[in-house]
């Protein structure tokens, strides 16, 4: 029994893995000196140029036929022995084992053929697929360089256009290599870094009057399942701040253009002169999903705490014989205070600008003291005030903007606000929100 199984196994391996390779001189179309048996449904190797995959396919099918014949022969032989071995228990046992082994071998052979031919016929098509060059991929996001790439011979606009080629892989690969070379490495005199999170520009201050720096955005490749094609999507932006506490003047890039924000930096802004020295950045990206329409986006209020006020103490209630406790009414909304709710980009757009004229129409220009943003990580608000001298990025609710620079313009002093001098109008401390952007995004 064991000897038969070993014999069948080695016979299968010999036919499947040991092709007869003919090395010959002359034309690639020279016919083979060996005539292979014809197998129905399989191309027979005829020429020297026949590739190894065709040999393997032929030998696999040939091995299936030969082994099938051998299994059938073992089954017939063992069946005859079974019929002729009555009265001889030893021969009867051998015959039964032979029939069992042949049946098991037949099942294994049938299973192998079904797996290769019925479940996935492509497994028998052994022609190796054409493998193109690996796509050159650069991590998407905002890149800031400490030198002017164009002045060093790197046409950044053209490189980025070539990098976004979908049809010409060689052109894209070449552009990616140029871009990587231009980026340099940390510690080099000329290098670029990926602004992957908001923070201080450590060891890197952008001179506001200089164009000796570069900023650009690398998009991510996106597969369009509906069309079956690849395209590009921009999903990052950045706000440059004048001081290292995300305050002072600021500039949003890409610059707002109508209702579109997520795109490549404008060519005129690759080496933009900011007009102020930038010491910190707020990096943001497009939300993964469109915010639900039920959310209001950004809402502005004239009063602190979103126009909610608490009534003064009106009565007291006795807790015990010797103690009293004040009784306060629950907070309520003061309807006399002004508000503007649901400031947000329309569906399919990236940004909504609330101008000074609109704020003035709602009575909120230089008169906003609290802000709500919903949902969190769905929208961010960039607030401008004091003639553009002050700017803040808000991503969450703030019940009292008077604690922030955007809420404290004019002659302000923390120790005098709400004090005697303020009561007598000897100081002029007021909110100064004059315009804002509402961006569909989340900060990093």
C-alpha positions in Angstrom: 0.0 0.0 0.0 2.7 2.5 1.0 4.9 1.6 -2.0 2.0 2.2 -4.4 1.3 5.7 -2.8 5.0 6.6 -3.0 5.2 5.5 -6.6 2.1 7.5 -7.6 3.4 10.6 -5.8 6.8 10.5 -7.5 5.2 9.9 -10.9 3.0 13.0 -10.5 6.0 15.1 -9.4 8.0 13.9 -12.3 5.4 14.8 -14.8 4.5 18.2 -13.3 7.8 19.7 -12.2 10.4 18.3 -14.6 9.7 19.6 -18.1 11.9 18.6 -21.0 13.7 21.7 -22.0 15.3 21.7 -25.4 18.3 24.0 -25.9 18.9 24.5 -29.6 20.6 26.9 -31.8 18.9 28.7 -34.7 15.6 30.5 -35.1 13.2 30.8 -32.3 10.5 29.2 -34.5 12.5 26.0 -35.0 10.3 23.0 -34.4 11.0 20.6 -31.5 12.7 17.3 -32.1 10.3 15.6 -29.7 6.6 15.2 -30.7 4.4 15.6 -27.7 1.1 13.7 -27.5 -2.0 15.7 -28.4 -4.2 16.5 -25.4 -7.8 17.8 -26.1 -8.2 21.4 -25.2 -4.5 22.1 -24.6 -2.0 23.6 -27.0 0.9 21.2 -27.6 4.5 22.6 -27.4 5.8 22.7 -31.0 8.6 25.3 -31.2 11.8 26.1 -29.4 10.3 29.5 -28.4 7.5 27.9 -26.4 7.7 29.4 -22.9 7.9 27.6 -19.6 4.3 28.5 -18.5 2.9 26.7 -21.6 5.1 23.6 -20.8 3.8 23.6 -17.2 0.2 23.9 -18.3 0.7 21.1 -20.8 2.5 18.8 -18.3 -0.1 19.5 -15.6 -3.0 18.3 -17.9 -0.9 15.5 -19.2 -0.1 14.4 -15.6 -3.8 14.5 -14.7 -4.6 12.1 -17.6 -1.7 9.7 -17.0 -2.3 9.6 -13.2 -6.0 9.1 -13.9 -5.3 6.1 -16.1 -3.0 4.7 -13.4 -5.6 5.1 -10.7 -8.2 3.5 -13.0 -5.7 0.6 -13.6 -5.0 0.1 -9.9 -8.8 0.2 -9.3 -9.4 -2.5 -11.9 -6.5 -4.6 -10.8 -7.5 -4.5 -7.1 -11.2 -5.2 -8.1 -10.1 -8.3 -10.0 -8.0 -9.5 -7.0 -10.9 -8.8 -4.7 -13.2 -11.1 -6.8 -10.5 -13.8 -7.0 -9.4 -13.7 -3.4 -12.3 -15.4 -1.6 -11.0 -17.9 0.8 -7.6 -16.0 1.2 -8.0 -13.3 3.9 -4.5 -11.8 3.2 -5.2 -11.2 -0.6 -8.7 -10.0 0.2 -7.3 -7.4 2.6 -4.7 -6.2 0.0 -7.4 -5.9 -2.6 -9.6 -3.8 -0.3 -6.7 -1.5 0.5 -5.9 -1.2 -3.2 -9.5 -0.2 -4.0 -9.5 2.3 -1.1 -6.2 3.8 -2.2 -7.4 4.1 -5.8 -10.7 5.7 -4.7 -8.9 8.2 -2.4 -6.4 9.0 -5.2 -9.2 9.6 -7.6 -10.9 12.0 -5.2 -7.7 13.9 -4.6 -7.1 14.2 -8.4 -10.6 15.2 -9.1 -10.5 17.8 -6.3 -7.2 19.3 -7.6 -8.6 19.6 -11.1 -11.8 21.2 -9.9 -9.9 23.7 -7.8 -7.6 24.7 -10.7 -10.1 24.5 -13.5 -13.7 25.0 -12.1 -13.3 27.4 -9.1 -10.7 29.6 -10.7 -9.7 28.8 -14.3 -7.2 31.6 -14.2 -5.0 29.4 -12.0 -4.2 27.3 -15.1 -3.4 30.4 -17.2 0.2 30.6 -16.1 1.3 33.4 -18.3 2.9 36.0 -16.0 1.0 39.3 -15.9 2.8 42.5 -17.1 4.0 44.3 -14.0 4.5 48.0 -14.4 6.9 50.1 -12.4 5.8 50.8 -8.9 4.0 54.1 -8.6 6.0 56.9 -7.0 4.0 58.1 -4.1 4.7 61.1 -1.9 2.8 61.5 1.4 -0.1 63.9 0.9 -0.2 67.2 2.8 1.2 70.7 3.2 5.0 71.1 2.5 7.0 74.1 3.6 10.5 74.7 2.3 13.1 77.0 3.7 14.2 78.1 0.2 12.9 79.1 -3.1 12.8 75.9 -5.2 12.4 77.7 -8.5 15.5 79.8 -8.0 17.4 76.5 -7.4 16.3 75.1 -10.8 13.2 73.2 -9.6 10.1 74.3 -11.5 7.7 73.4 -8.7 4.6 74.1 -10.6 5.6 71.9 -13.5 6.9 69.2 -11.3 3.6 68.9 -9.4 1.7 68.8 -12.7 3.8 66.0 -14.0 3.5 64.2 -10.6 -0.2 64.1 -11.0 0.0 62.3 -14.4 -2.2 59.2 -14.4 -1.5 57.9 -17.9 2.3 58.5 -18.1 3.8 56.6 -15.3 7.4 57.3 -16.3 6.7 61.1 -16.3 5.1 60.8 -12.9 8.0 58.8 -11.5 10.6 61.2 -12.8 8.6 64.1 -11.2 8.5 62.3 -7.9 12.2 61.8 -7.9 12.8 65.5 -8.6 10.4 66.4 -5.8 12.2 64.1 -3.3 15.5 65.5 -4.3 14.2 69.1 -4.0 12.9 68.3 -0.5 16.3 67.3 0.8 16.7 65.9 4.3 16.5 67.2 7.8 19.7 69.1 8.6 20.4 70.1 5.0 20.7 73.8 4.3 17.8 73.6 1.8 15.0 71.3 2.8 11.3 70.9 3.1 9.1 69.4 5.8 5.6 68.0 5.9 3.4 70.2 8.2 1.5 67.3 9.6 0.1 69.0 12.7 -0.5 72.5 14.1 2.3 74.1 16.2 5.2 76.4 16.4 7.6 76.7 13.5 10.6 75.4 15.4 13.9 76.7 14.0 12.1 78.1 11.0 10.6 81.6 10.9 9.2 82.8 7.6 10.3 86.3 6.8 7.2 88.1 5.8 9.0 90.4 3.4 10.9 87.6 1.7 10.0 85.2 -1.2 12.9 82.9 -0.3 10.7 80.1 0.8 8.2 77.7 -0.9 4.9 76.2 0.1 2.9 73.6 -1.9 0.3 70.9 -1.3 0.7 67.2 -2.4 -2.7 65.6 -3.2 -3.8 62.0 -2.6 -4.7 59.6 -5.3 -8.3 58.5 -5.2 -10.1 55.7 -7.1 -13.4 56.4 -8.7 -15.3 53.1 -8.4 -18.1 54.4 -10.6 -15.9 55.2 -13.5 -13.1 52.7 -12.7 -10.5 55.4 -13.0 -7.9 57.1 -10.7 -7.9 60.8 -9.9 -6.5 63.3 -7.5 -8.1 65.0 -4.4 -6.7 67.9 -2.4 -7.7 67.7 1.3 -5.2 70.0 3.2 -4.8 73.6 4.1 -2.8 75.8 6.5 -3.2 79.1 8.4 0.1 81.0 9.1 0.1 83.0 12.3 2.2 86.0 13.2 3.1 84.9 16.7 3.9 81.6 18.4 0.6 81.5 20.2 -1.6 81.4 17.0 -2.4 85.0 17.3 -1.7 88.3 15.6 -2.2 88.5 11.8 -2.8 85.4 9.8 -3.1 84.1 6.2 -5.1 81.1 4.9 -3.6 79.0 2.1 -4.8 78.0 -0.3 -6.4 81.4 -0.5 -10.2 81.4 -0.6 -11.6 81.5 -4.1 -15.4 81.7 -4.1 -16.6 78.5 -2.4 -13.5 76.4 -3.3 -10.7 76.0 -0.9 -9.2 72.5 -1.2 -6.9 72.8 -4.2 -3.3 73.4 -5.1 -1.6 76.6 -3.8 -1.9 79.3 -6.5 1.3 79.8 -8.5 1.5 83.3 -7.1 1.5 82.0 -3.6 4.2 79.3 -4.0 6.7 81.9 -2.7 4.2 84.4 -1.2 5.3 87.4 0.8 3.0 87.1 3.9 3.5 90.7 5.1 4.3 89.4 8.6 6.8 87.0 10.1 5.1 83.7 10.6 6.0 81.8 13.8 3.2 79.2 14.1 0.8 77.3 11.9 -2.7 75.7 12.1 -2.9 72.8 9.8 -6.4 71.5 8.8 -7.8 68.9 6.5 -11.1 68.1 4.8 -13.5 66.0 7.0 -13.8 62.4 6.0 -17.5 62.7 5.6 -19.9 65.5 4.7 -21.2 67.0 8.0 -24.9 66.2 8.6 -27.2 69.0 7.5 -28.9 68.9 10.9 -25.8 70.6 12.4 -25.8 74.4 12.4 -22.1 74.9 11.7 -21.1 78.2 13.2 -23.3 80.5 15.3 -22.4 84.0 16.7 -24.0 85.7 19.7 -24.0 89.2 21.0 -23.9 88.2 24.6 -21.5 85.8 26.4 -22.6 82.2 27.2 -24.5 82.2 23.8 -27.0 84.8 25.0 -28.0 82.8 28.0 -28.4 84.8 31.2 -29.3 84.0 34.8 -31.8 85.9 36.8 -30.7 87.7 39.9 -31.4 86.3 43.3 -35.1 87.1 44.1 -35.8 85.1 47.2 -34.1 82.9 49.8 -35.2 79.6 51.1 -34.6 78.3 54.6 -32.6 75.1 54.7 -32.6 74.9 58.5 -33.5 77.0 61.5 -30.2 78.9 61.3 -29.3 78.9 57.6 -30.6 80.4 54.5 -29.6 79.6 50.9 -30.2 81.8 47.8 -32.7 80.7 45.2 -31.7 81.2 41.5 -33.8 80.8 38.5 -32.4 78.6 35.7 -30.5 80.3 32.9 -32.7 81.5 30.0 -32.0 83.0 26.6 -32.2 86.8 26.4 -34.2 87.2 23.1 -33.2 90.9 23.0 -29.6 90.0 22.3 -28.6 89.6 18.6 -27.5 86.3 17.1 -26.7 84.8 13.7 -27.0 81.0 13.5 -26.2 78.4 10.8 -23.3 80.0 9.1 -21.8 77.2 7.0 -20.7 76.3 3.5 -23.4 74.9 1.2 -23.4 71.2 0.3 -20.6 70.5 -2.1 -18.6 73.6 -1.2 -15.6 74.1 1.1 -15.8 77.6 2.6 -18.3 80.3 3.5 -17.2 83.9 4.0 -19.2 86.1 6.4 -18.3 89.6 5.4 -18.4 92.7 7.5 -21.5 93.9 5.8 -23.4 90.7 6.7 -22.2 90.9 10.3 -23.3 94.5 10.4 -26.7 93.5 9.1 -27.1 91.1 12.1 -25.8 93.7 14.5 -22.7 91.6 15.3 -19.9 93.5 13.7 -17.5 94.4 16.5 -20.3 93.1 18.8 -19.8 89.3 19.0 -19.0 87.8 22.5 -19.5 84.1 22.1 -19.4 81.5 19.3 -20.8 77.9 18.9 -19.4 75.4 16.4 -21.1 72.1 15.6 -20.3 69.4 15.0 -16.8 69.3 16.5 -14.2 68.3 13.8 -16.8 69.2 11.1 -16.1 73.0 10.8 -13.5 75.5 11.8 -13.9 79.3 12.0 -11.2 81.8 11.1 -12.0 85.1 12.8 -10.6 88.4 11.6 -10.7 91.7 13.5 -9.2 95.1 14.2 -8.6 95.8 10.5 -6.9 92.4 10.0 -4.4 93.0 12.8 -5.9 90.2 14.8 -6.9 86.7 13.8 -7.9 83.5 15.5 -8.8 80.0 14.5 -11.7 78.4 16.5 -12.6 74.8 16.3 -14.8 74.5 19.4 -17.4 76.6 21.3 -16.2 79.6 23.2 -18.6 81.1 25.7 -16.6 84.2 26.2 -14.6 85.7 23.4 -13.7 88.6 25.7 -11.0 86.4 27.1 -9.4 86.1 23.7 -7.6 88.7 21.6 -10.4 88.9 19.0 -12.7 90.0 21.8 -10.5 92.6 23.4 -9.7 95.5 21.1 -9.2 99.1 21.9 -7.8 100.3 25.3 -8.0 97.0 27.3 -6.6 96.1 30.7 -7.5 92.9 32.4 -7.6 94.6 35.8 -9.9 97.3 34.6 -12.5 95.4 32.6 -15.7 95.4 34.6 -14.1 97.7 37.2 -14.7 101.3 38.1 -12.8 102.8 35.2 -14.7 100.7 32.7 -18.0 101.6 34.4 -17.2 105.3 33.9 -16.2 104.5 30.2 -12.6 105.6 30.9 -11.4 102.6 28.9 -12.6 101.4 25.5 -12.4 97.6 25.5 -14.7 95.9 23.0 -15.0 92.9 20.7 -13.7 93.5 17.3 -14.9 90.6 15.0 -15.2 92.1 11.5 -15.3 89.1 9.2 -14.8 85.4 9.3 -14.3 82.2 7.2 -16.3 79.1 8.0 -14.3 76.2 6.6 -15.5 72.6 6.3 -12.6 70.9 8.0 -10.8 69.8 11.1 -7.5 70.9 12.6 -4.6 68.6 13.0 
